[in-house]
Amino acid sequence: PPPFTGVWMGDSKLCAIGVHCGNHITSHGLALNCCTDLTWFEHIVPCGLEGKGVTSLSHELGQHIAVSHVLEPFLDSFQEVFDCTLVPSEDPG
């Protein structure tokens, strides 16, 4: 929910979006929780937001949602929204 970044399901974050700037380098990324073990988040204050939780696609949909199931439609949507063409990396690692 505003003013927080990311994708939210109620008071729980489904996808974190971040930007880091330092030493004249900017990096950015996102983390979409597909089948994440949510118990790890019980030991921290996720994103430093007291009273907010973390969720996953698997939890919200009540079935296992693997990253491999989400990756292609996610990348297709990314290309459409940002009007770009993604080029696979030569280094899969």
N, C-alpha and C positions, 0 to 999 in steps of 0.2 A: 504493500500500500504506500502511496506517496507519503513522505518524500523519499522513501527508500528505493534503491536501485534493485534490479533483478526482476524475476518473475515470481509472483506470489499466488498462493492458494489460501485465501483468508489471511491468517497471521503466520503462515508458514512459507518459507522461501523454497521454491522449486528449482530455481536457476539463479546462480550468482553471476554477476557481470562486474568485471573490474578493469581498472586502468592503473598502471604504475609508471611513474616518471622518476628517473634518477640517473645521475652521471651522464646526462645528455642522451639517454636512451628511454624510449617509451615502449612499454609492452602492454598488451591487453589480452583479455580472454574471457571465457565463460565456463561455467560448470553446470551442466544439466544433470540433475540427479535422476537416473533411470532406475537402477536397482541397488542403490546405495544402502549399506548397513547403517541405519539411522541411529542405532544405539551409541555410536561414537559421539554424536552431537550432545548426548546427555552429560558429557564431561567438560564441555566448554560453553561459552556464550557465543553462539554462531554470529559471525560478522559484527560482534560487539553490541548486538541489539538485545538488551534485556527484555524478557517477556515474549520474544518472537521465537518461532520454531523453524524446523527444517522438514521438508517432505520430499517424496520422490514420486515419479510416475507410477512405479509399481504399487506404492502405498495408496495413492489416490485412486488408481483404477482397480485395485484389488486382485491384481494378477502380475506375474513376473514380466517385466518389460526390459529386455536386454538392450544394451547399447547398440549392438549390431542391428536390432530391429528399428531403431530410431535414427541412426546415422544418415542413411540415404535421404529419407524425407526431410530431415533437418537441413542437410546441405542443399537440397533442391530449394527449399523455402528461403534459405539464406541468400542464394544466388538471385532468386526472384525479388526479394525485398530490397537487396542492395544493388540490384541491376549490375551484376558482375559475373565473371566466370572463374570458378575455382580451379586451380591447377594442382594436381597431386604432387606431393613432395617426392623427390627421388629417394629420400631416406625415410623409410617407414617408421623409424624409431624416433 
